[in-house]
Amino acid sequence: MKLDKRSSVPLYAQLKDLLIERVDSGAYPPGTRIPSELQLCEELELSRPTVRQAISELVSEGTLSIVKGRGTFVAAALEKVDIRGFSAFTFSLLSAASLEHFHFEDYAMDPDAHEHLEKAFGQGVPGGEPGYFRVDWTDNAHRRSPLFLCKSYIPAAMFPDLAADLRARRKMIDITANKYAYLPAKASCRISVRQADTEEARYLDIARGAPVLCVQSRLTSRSGIPCEYDIAILRSDVCDILIDSGRS
């Protein structure tokens, strides 16, 4: 591929395509350092701002990574992870049989119902202690960085001792004892793609603004009362969602 300085396509975009082509062809293998900005400027007769913009966007997209003091490298090939049997219950804290694979980042009482919680829970939450517990958790697998970050919101009126129970690492069977009427029976979810914010990027070890999968799940009890709302942010570069279905 050659750059066309007469083309209506911006030069930085052409350079991005050229660098991607070199990565895909193996000219720049995963984990290797690419030529410096100055070297690319001299090779392709481009200005430094043009080269810098192309590299910056490829870093944000995850194709390249910058190592301070060493240079710019082709990102190492990532091993894909299949999330099998995916459903609207997949990221439900209350539906978990065990907390063994949960790594809790934080659990806090949120006395104020934010707009997205009001939409999720509506007026269906029974009386009692106001507010919601927000539980931030990730998978507990032994990886360099987690695959996802999930925020689970649960009404304090239903599980007033939830934070204390999680802090004490009580078993799920004990946490949900005598709470059968409040456990999820139905669920719906929405899957969308958006850009990672600063907090999500830090937890998932990705660039801020990188594309992520956002799974929002709303769970209701047998009586139709909303009992949990989950927002799971998944790394779109390594996660494949597998949905099994059948027809009778």
One Martini backbone bead per residue (centre of mass of N, CA, C, O) as a GRO file, in nm:
protein
  248
    1MET     BB    1   0.096   0.036   0.022
    2LYS     BB    2   0.022   0.371  -0.073
    3LEU     BB    3   0.050   0.702  -0.046
    4ASP     BB    4  -0.200   0.966  -0.114
    5LYS     BB    5  -0.168   1.314  -0.133
    6ARG     BB    6  -0.439   1.354  -0.328
    7SER     BB    7  -0.628   1.253  -0.142
    8SER     BB    8  -0.921   1.282   0.061
    9VAL     BB    9  -0.771   1.112   0.249
   10PRO     BB   10  -0.624   1.127   0.522
   11LEU     BB   11  -0.303   1.061   0.609
   12TYR     BB   12  -0.351   0.928   0.886
   13ALA     BB   13  -0.548   0.712   0.772
   14GLN     BB   14  -0.349   0.585   0.575
   15LEU     BB   15  -0.139   0.508   0.788
   16LYS     BB   16  -0.313   0.320   0.948
   17ASP     BB   17  -0.357   0.116   0.718
   18LEU     BB   18  -0.058   0.052   0.678
   19LEU     BB   19   0.003  -0.055   0.964
   20ILE     BB   20  -0.211  -0.277   0.962
   21GLU     BB   21  -0.096  -0.425   0.719
   22ARG     BB   22   0.178  -0.492   0.856
   23VAL     BB   23   0.057  -0.655   1.084
   24ASP     BB   24  -0.111  -0.866   0.917
   25SER     BB   25   0.151  -0.964   0.741
   26GLY     BB   26   0.411  -0.962   0.962
   27ALA     BB   27   0.606  -0.719   0.957
   28TYR     BB   28   0.457  -0.664   1.244
   29PRO     BB   29   0.482  -0.836   1.503
   30PRO     BB   30   0.387  -0.937   1.789
   31GLY     BB   31   0.579  -0.742   2.027
   32THR     BB   32   0.698  -0.539   1.836
   33ARG     BB   33   0.881  -0.278   1.723
   34ILE     BB   34   0.829   0.010   1.577
   35PRO     BB   35   0.889   0.267   1.421
   36SER     BB   36   0.950   0.570   1.467
   37GLU     BB   37   0.832   0.871   1.406
   38LEU     BB   38   1.082   0.970   1.254
   39GLN     BB   39   1.109   0.726   1.062
   40LEU     BB   40   0.827   0.760   0.931
   41CYS     BB   41   0.870   1.043   0.826
   42GLU     BB   42   1.110   0.972   0.639
   43GLU     BB   43   0.988   0.734   0.475
   44LEU     BB   44   0.690   0.902   0.406
   45GLU     BB   45   0.685   1.210   0.415
   46LEU     BB   46   0.589   1.316   0.708
   47SER     BB   47   0.446   1.454   0.960
   48ARG     BB   48   0.443   1.432   1.295
   49PRO     BB   49   0.137   1.477   1.355
   50THR     BB   50   0.039   1.254   1.164
   51VAL     BB   51   0.181   1.016   1.302
   52ARG     BB   52   0.074   1.063   1.589
   53GLN     BB   53  -0.229   1.023   1.525
   54ALA     BB   54  -0.217   0.735   1.419
   55ILE     BB   55  -0.092   0.606   1.672
   56SER     BB   56  -0.298   0.700   1.881
   57GLU     BB   57  -0.541   0.544   1.757
   58LEU     BB   58  -0.409   0.258   1.772
   59VAL     BB   59  -0.388   0.260   2.077
   60SER     BB   60  -0.692   0.299   2.143
   61GLU     BB   61  -0.764   0.025   1.969
   62GLY     BB   62  -0.513  -0.194   2.045
   63THR     BB   63  -0.276  -0.235   1.829
   64LEU     BB   64  -0.108  -0.049   2.009
   65SER     BB   65   0.180   0.017   2.232
   66ILE     BB   66   0.319   0.213   2.497
   67VAL     BB   67   0.658   0.224   2.615
   68LYS     BB   68   0.825   0.376   2.837
   69GLY     BB   69   1.145   0.429   2.692
   70ARG     BB   70   1.100   0.221   2.421
   71GLY     BB   71   0.813   0.251   2.266
   72THR     BB   72   0.635   0.107   1.992
   73PHE     BB   73   0.396  -0.162   1.997
   74VAL     BB   74   0.271  -0.454   1.920
   75ALA     BB   75   0.017  -0.609   2.019
   76ALA     BB   76  -0.056  -0.873   2.175
   77ALA     BB   77  -0.201  -1.157   2.139
   78LEU     BB   78  -0.529  -1.247   2.216
   79GLU     BB   79  -0.716  -1.454   2.410
   80LYS     BB   80  -1.003  -1.590   2.371
   81VAL     BB   81  -1.323  -1.570   2.550
   82ASP     BB   82  -1.587  -1.773   2.637
   83ILE     BB   83  -1.933  -1.699   2.699
   84ARG     BB   84  -2.125  -1.936   2.809
   85GLY     BB   85  -2.457  -1.945   2.836
   86PHE     BB   86  -2.587  -1.685   2.780
   87SER     BB   87  -2.768  -1.450   2.993
   88ALA     BB   88  -2.951  -1.240   3.203
   89PHE     BB   89  -2.804  -1.410   3.457
   90THR     BB   90  -2.489  -1.406   3.441
   91PHE     BB   91  -2.456  -1.117   3.634
   92SER     BB   92  -2.596  -1.237   3.884
   93LEU     BB   93  -2.565  -1.236   4.220
   94LEU     BB   94  -2.836  -1.380   4.327
   95SER     BB   95  -2.786  -1.638   4.118
   96ALA     BB   96  -2.557  -1.744   4.269
   97ALA     BB   97  -2.425  -2.035   4.414
   98SER     BB   98  -2.139  -1.885   4.430
   99LEU     BB   99  -1.845  -1.676   4.550
  100GLU     BB  100  -1.567  -1.794   4.456
  101HIS     BB  101  -1.541  -1.614   4.166
  102PHE     BB  102  -1.542  -1.354   4.335
  103HIS     BB  103  -1.427  -1.009   4.300
  104PHE     BB  104  -1.428  -0.754   4.531
  105GLU     BB  105  -1.404  -0.403   4.509
  106ASP     BB  106  -1.702  -0.310   4.611
  107TYR     BB  107  -1.930  -0.198   4.885
  108ALA     BB  108  -2.224   0.014   4.884
  109MET     BB  109  -2.429   0.260   5.002
  110ASP     BB  110  -2.717   0.399   4.814
  111PRO     BB  111  -2.957   0.629   4.909
  112ASP     BB  112  -2.969   0.722   4.613
  113ALA     BB  113  -3.174   0.747   4.332
  114HIS     BB  114  -3.093   0.715   4.035
  115GLU     BB  115  -3.212   0.732   3.729
  116HIS     BB  116  -3.141   0.434   3.642
  117LEU     BB  117  -3.282   0.312   3.897
  118GLU     BB  118  -3.567   0.418   3.859
  119LYS     BB  119  -3.608   0.267   3.591
  120ALA     BB  120  -3.546  -0.023   3.695
  121PHE     BB  121  -3.738  -0.020   3.972
  122GLY     BB  122  -3.926   0.192   4.029
  123GLN     BB  123  -4.221   0.109   4.242
  124GLY     BB  124  -4.156  -0.210   4.331
  125VAL     BB  125  -4.025  -0.155   4.596
  126PRO     BB  126  -4.032  -0.226   4.901
  127GLY     BB  127  -4.043  -0.145   5.202
  128GLY     BB  128  -3.793   0.021   5.405
  129GLU     BB  129  -3.487   0.040   5.344
  130PRO     BB  130  -3.329   0.269   5.182
  131GLY     BB  131  -3.190   0.202   4.892
  132TYR     BB  132  -2.864   0.078   4.765
  133PHE     BB  133  -2.659  -0.171   4.669
  134ARG     BB  134  -2.320  -0.154   4.555
  135VAL     BB  135  -2.156  -0.404   4.355
  136ASP     BB  136  -1.819  -0.452   4.284
  137TRP     BB  137  -1.714  -0.686   4.023
  138THR     BB  138  -1.512  -0.970   3.937
  139ASP     BB  139  -1.327  -1.198   3.822
  140ASN     BB  140  -1.118  -1.473   3.980
  141ALA     BB  141  -0.921  -1.515   3.776
  142HIS     BB  142  -0.583  -1.588   3.667
  143ARG     BB  143  -0.523  -1.278   3.554
  144ARG     BB  144  -0.390  -0.984   3.466
  145SER     BB  145  -0.686  -0.914   3.366
  146PRO     BB  146  -0.999  -0.853   3.350
  147LEU     BB  147  -1.293  -0.903   3.155
  148PHE     BB  148  -1.473  -0.760   3.382
  149LEU     BB  149  -1.721  -0.516   3.504
  150CYS     BB  150  -1.948  -0.515   3.785
  151LYS     BB  151  -2.270  -0.368   3.868
  152SER     BB  152  -2.467  -0.428   4.158
  153TYR     BB  153  -2.812  -0.370   4.229
  154ILE     BB  154  -2.962  -0.373   4.566
  155PRO     BB  155  -3.211  -0.369   4.775
  156ALA     BB  156  -3.214  -0.298   5.112
  157ALA     BB  157  -3.501  -0.405   5.182
  158MET     BB  158  -3.418  -0.708   5.107
  159PHE     BB  159  -3.081  -0.671   5.186
  160PRO     BB  160  -2.962  -0.525   5.469
  161ASP     BB  161  -2.685  -0.734   5.504
  162LEU     BB  162  -2.502  -0.753   5.252
  163ALA     BB  163  -2.229  -0.616   5.316
  164ALA     BB  164  -2.165  -0.789   5.567
  165ASP     BB  165  -2.176  -1.062   5.424
  166LEU     BB  166  -1.947  -1.006   5.218
  167ARG     BB  167  -1.727  -0.932   5.423
  168ALA     BB  168  -1.764  -1.232   5.563
  169ARG     BB  169  -1.797  -1.452   5.342
  170ARG     BB  170  -2.060  -1.565   5.296
  171LYS     BB  171  -2.272  -1.781   5.194
  172MET     BB  172  -2.519  -1.785   4.966
  173ILE     BB  173  -2.720  -1.968   5.123
  174ASP     BB  174  -2.724  -1.763   5.369
  175ILE     BB  175  -2.802  -1.496   5.232
  176THR     BB  176  -3.080  -1.639   5.098
  177ALA     BB  177  -3.216  -1.707   5.341
  178ASN     BB  178  -3.552  -1.647   5.343
  179LYS     BB  179  -3.540  -1.508   5.018
  180TYR     BB  180  -3.706  -1.636   4.784
  181ALA     BB  181  -3.906  -1.396   4.704
  182TYR     BB  182  -3.629  -1.214   4.607
  183LEU     BB  183  -3.548  -1.388   4.381
  184PRO     BB  184  -3.468  -1.452   4.072
  185ALA     BB  185  -3.694  -1.536   3.779
  186LYS     BB  186  -3.654  -1.286   3.593
  187ALA     BB  187  -3.507  -1.162   3.272
  188SER     BB  188  -3.338  -0.878   3.121
  189CYS     BB  189  -3.145  -0.755   2.831
  190ARG     BB  190  -2.884  -0.523   2.722
  191ILE     BB  191  -2.676  -0.485   2.429
  192SER     BB  192  -2.382  -0.279   2.395
  193VAL     BB  193  -2.178  -0.020   2.248
  194ARG     BB  194  -1.894   0.147   2.399
  195GLN     BB  195  -1.702   0.363   2.582
  196ALA     BB  196  -1.457   0.378   2.798
  197ASP     BB  197  -1.397   0.481   3.095
  198THR     BB  198  -1.174   0.548   3.334
  199GLU     BB  199  -1.248   0.320   3.533
  200GLU     BB  200  -1.272   0.086   3.330
  201ALA     BB  201  -0.987   0.108   3.212
  202ARG     BB  202  -0.836   0.048   3.476
  203TYR     BB  203  -0.955  -0.236   3.539
  204LEU     BB  204  -0.913  -0.356   3.224
  205ASP     BB  205  -0.655  -0.256   3.080
  206ILE     BB  206  -0.740  -0.001   2.899
  207ALA     BB  207  -0.830   0.235   2.695
  208ARG     BB  208  -0.963   0.521   2.685
  209GLY     BB  209  -1.237   0.464   2.459
  210ALA     BB  210  -1.264   0.185   2.431
  211PRO     BB  211  -1.433  -0.076   2.325
  212VAL     BB  212  -1.737  -0.197   2.481
  213LEU     BB  213  -1.942  -0.411   2.653
  214CYS     BB  214  -2.290  -0.360   2.745
  215VAL     BB  215  -2.464  -0.513   3.022
  216GLN     BB  216  -2.812  -0.488   3.092
  217SER     BB  217  -2.984  -0.602   3.389
  218ARG     BB  218  -3.319  -0.715   3.475
  219LEU     BB  219  -3.457  -0.830   3.786
  220THR     BB  220  -3.717  -1.055   3.898
  221SER     BB  221  -3.945  -1.184   4.082
  222ARG     BB  222  -4.214  -1.390   4.114
  223SER     BB  223  -4.392  -1.113   4.175
  224GLY     BB  224  -4.239  -0.874   3.993
  225ILE     BB  225  -4.007  -0.765   4.163
  226PRO     BB  226  -3.745  -0.574   4.172
  227CYS     BB  227  -3.400  -0.708   4.271
  228GLU     BB  228  -3.206  -0.636   4.014
  229TYR     BB  229  -2.914  -0.447   3.882
  230ASP     BB  230  -2.698  -0.472   3.592
  231ILE     BB  231  -2.353  -0.365   3.501
  232ALA     BB  232  -2.162  -0.489   3.232
  233ILE     BB  233  -1.812  -0.469   3.144
  234LEU     BB  234  -1.658  -0.567   2.841
  235ARG     BB  235  -1.406  -0.698   2.663
  236SER     BB  236  -1.412  -0.691   2.314
  237ASP     BB  237  -1.118  -0.826   2.248
  238VAL     BB  238  -1.183  -1.117   2.431
  239CYS     BB  239  -1.499  -1.140   2.411
  240ASP     BB  240  -1.733  -1.411   2.367
  241ILE     BB  241  -2.073  -1.450   2.301
  242LEU     BB  242  -2.272  -1.733   2.389
  243ILE     BB  243  -2.584  -1.848   2.239
  244ASP     BB  244  -2.824  -2.075   2.338
  245SER     BB  245  -3.073  -2.247   2.134
  246GLY     BB  246  -3.418  -2.366   2.095
  247ARG     BB  247  -3.666  -2.583   1.936
  248SER     BB  248  -3.990  -2.750   1.984
   0.00000   0.00000   0.00000
